């Protein structure tokens, strides 16, 4: 971080509360610089975000989610060997011309859909210093606006989670994170929320609705006995721009990386100055496609949902499941 950038942060955020300039959020940031080591050797030459889920790469589902919530300005934070991400969202004139000449209009429309989906920008993370560092790199594109962060591994199927988070931000002015109740045995794999006991999920945060809680702190990957709840932070965030000033001052934490969870902890502890953090509890389907088992589940469940594949796949699945017990 250069001194010039440091001074910009200090002038923009140091000691001053900056409310969002507008309630209309248009920008989404998708960190996509990870190496995908859990899927080696498949990801030796192919980015994990480009692994197919039914008929399109996992990353396209995430971009589609952002666009459906009204966020058409998308910044991907990438790393080395990620050029296929850019190629996927770019035009391939030769393929389009071939499909058009063959009269394969349905395929042509699907190819063009990825190209026309959003205004996609790319920025290299450089040093792999963690999720917090990747978000910090987005400052030059986002500036002093609230923005969304969508982790490229997580596919949300069922319910307009991001749209709901935008509603909560507009109602409260707070940064917003998505939460999901998880099996206590898995709690050490997540960032976990502590929350105001007077703000139960049944009552909700005033003005925000019954599916919300006021977060008072976050713990990154706690042991079960140290977990403040079983509400885990999942891969959707809606952040006020003050997060950049906090991240710029955040020291490396777990794994020697700059943790976004640590910055959220500061935001949560400073409600008056920094707006605080509200959690939206998500009860729809979520697939962590960075996990092999969840990746397979995503393919199966989304294929069953597909109007063309589902009618043939569902009976076969029932027969296959029955045969397993034989």
N, C-alpha and C positions, 0 to 999 in steps of 0.2 A: 504494500500500500504506500503510494508516494505521499510526500508531505502536502502536495497540492490537493490531492483527494482528501487527506485527513482534514485540512483546513476547510474544505467545502462541507464536510460532515459537521465540523464544529460550528460553522456559521449557520448551517441549516437546522441542526438539531440540538446543539449544546445548550442546555438550560432553558429551552423554550418548548412549549407545547404547541405542536402543529396539528391542527385538525385537518381531516381530509378536505381538499379544495372542492370536491364534488362528490355526491353520493353515487355517481355513475362510474362504475369500475369497468375498464375496457381491456386491461392488460393481464396476461397470465404468464407465469414463469414455470418452465418444466425442466428441472435438473435432469440431465441425461448423460452424465460423464462417467458413470460407473463401469467397471470392467466386466461384470456379469460372470464372476468366477464360479458361481454355483452351477452354471450351465456348461462349463467346459466339458468336452471340446467343442460343443455346438457354437459357443460364442468366441471361439478363437479368431474367426474371421468375420463374424456377423455380430453387430451390436445386439445385446439382449433385448433392447427395445424394438428390434425389427423381427424378433421371433413371431411367427404367425399365430394368431388366435382365430381359428376358423378361416376367414377369407381376407384378413387384413392384419398388418402388424399391430402389436400391442400398443405402440405409441399412438396410433391413429385413433384408437378408442378414447385416449386421454385428450387429444386435441379436439375430437368431436364433442366431448363433455364440456370443454371450455367454451366452444363456439355455441353450444346449445344454451349456455348460461349467459350469452351475450358478450363473451370475451373473444374478440376476433383478432386481437393483437397478441401474438404468442412469441415469447422468447425462449429458445432452448439453450440451456447451458450444456455444452458438449465437451468432449475431450478428443484424444487421438483416436483414429480409426472409426470415426462416427460419420464419415461423409455419406454413407448410405442413407442416413436420416435425411440429409439435405436432398439427396437424389429422389427419395420417395415423395417428398412434398413439392418437387419441381416438375416441370413438364418434360415428357419424353416424346418429342415430336414424331420420331420414327414409329413408335408403338401406336400412337394415336392415328397416324396416317394409315397404318396397316389395318387397324380395326375398322376405320372408316371405310376403307376400300372394300373390305369384306362384308360390310353391312352389319357388323357385330355391335350394334348401338348400345346394348345393355352393358357389355364389357367396357365400351368406350366411356360411357357415363360414369362407371365405377372408377376407372382410371383417372378421369378428369376431376372426380369428386375430391380426391386427396389434394390435387393441385390447387383447387379453388376453395378449399375448406377455410383457410384463414391467411392472414398476413403473417408469415412465419419468419422470424429472425434467428440468427445463430451467434453465439458468443462462446469462445473457448474458456474453460475454467482455469487452464494452466495447471498450477500445482493442485493435486487432489487433497485439499485440506478440509473436506467435509461438507455436509449439507449447508451449514451456516455460511461457509465461505462461498459456495455456489450461489446462494441467495444474495450475498453481499455483492457479488460480481454483477448482479442485475441492476444495480443502482444507476449506472450510466444510461440504461434504457428506460427504467421506470421513473426515475426522478422523484418528485415529491407527491406522488399519487399512491393511494391504496391499491393493492394488487393481489392477485391470487397466485398461490404456488401449488402445483399439482405434481406429485411424484409419479414418474413414468411407469413404475412397477404396478401401481394400484389401478385396477379397473373396477368402477362402481356400476353395478347393474341393478337398477330398480330404485326409483326415487330421484328427484332432482336435487341432490345434495348441495352442489355448488350454488345453485340458485337460492336455496334456503339459507346458505351461509351469507350470501350477499344481502338478503333480507335482514338477517340478524345484525350485520354490520351497519346497515342503514338505520336500524332501530336504536342501536346502542352506541355507535361510534367506536366500538372496541375492535381489536383484532379478534379473529374467530378461527378456531381450530375444529376439525372433525374428530369426534370420539366414537369409539365402539366398545361395547362390553366384550371382554375376552375371557377365556378360560383362565383362572388363576395360575394354572400350570404353565401358561404361555406368557405370563406377565413380564418376565425378565427379558423378553425380546422387544419390548416397546418403551417409548416414553409414556409415562403414566401421570394422569391429572389428579391433583388434590383440588378440592372444591369447597365452597362455602356451604356448610351443612344446612344453613337457613334457606338455601336456594336449591331445593331438590328438583330432580327431573320432572316430578309430578307438578310442581309449582312453576318452575322455570324462572328465568331472569326477568324482572319487570320490563314489560314492553317488548320482550323478545319471543315469548311463546313457551309452551310446556316442554319442549324437547331441548332446552338449554340449561346450562349451569354456569355459574360464575367461578372461573378457575382462579385459585389462590396460589398455585405453584405447580411445578412439573418436575418429575424425577426421571432421569434417563436410565432405562433398563435396570430397575431395582430388583433386588432379591424379593421373593414372595413376601417374606416377613416385614420388609421395609416399604412395600407398595402402599401408597395412600388410598388407593381405590382399585377397581378393576376396569376403569375407563381408560382405554389406551388411545393415544393420539395416532390417527391414521393419516394417509398421505394427501390431505387437503388442508390448505391454510389460506386465510384471507388476512393480509397483514397491512397495518398502517405503515406509512413511510418512516416513522420513527425507528422502526426495526433496524434500518441501516446504521443509524448512529450507535445503537446498542451493539450490533454485530461488529462494528469497527473497533469496539472496546472489549469484545469478548475474547478471553484467552482460550487456547486449545483445551478441550476437556477430554471426555472418554475417547480412547483410541488415538489421542494426539491430534484430534480434529476439532474444528470450530463447530460446535453443536448448535443448531437452531433452537433446540430445547432450552439451552442455557439462556439464549436471548429472550425467548418467550417467558422464562421465569422472571426476568427483569421487567418485562412488560406487565405481567400479571401482578407483580408486587407494587407497581406504580400506576394505579388506576387513575388518579387525579391528573398526573403529568403526562402519562403515556397511553391512557385510554383503557388499560386493562385487557384481559383476555376472556372471551366467552367461548364455551364449548357447545357444539351442536351434536347431539347424540344421533348417530346414524344407525338405522335398523334394517337397511336394505342389504343386498348381496354385495360382497367385496371380494375380489380375487387379487392376491399378491402374486403377480406373475413372475416375480423374482424367486419364488419358491416352487420347486418342481411339482409337488402335489397340487398346489393351488393352480398352477399353470395348466395342468391336465384337467382339473375340475372346470376351469374357465372355458376351455375348448369344448368339453362335453356339454356343460349347461347352456352356453351361448349357442351351440349348434342345435340343441333341442329347441331353443327359443326361435331359431331361424325358421321362417314360414316355408322355405323350400326344403331344408334338410330335416327339420323336426319330425314331420309326419312319417318319414322312412326310418329315421334314427331311433325314435322312442320305442317302437315295438322291438327292434333289435336289441336295444339296451335292456329291456325287460327280460328277453330270452337269455341274454348273456348273463345278467345278474342271477337269474334262476339257475343257470348251469353251474355257477360258481359253487353253489352249495351241494351239488350232486356228487 
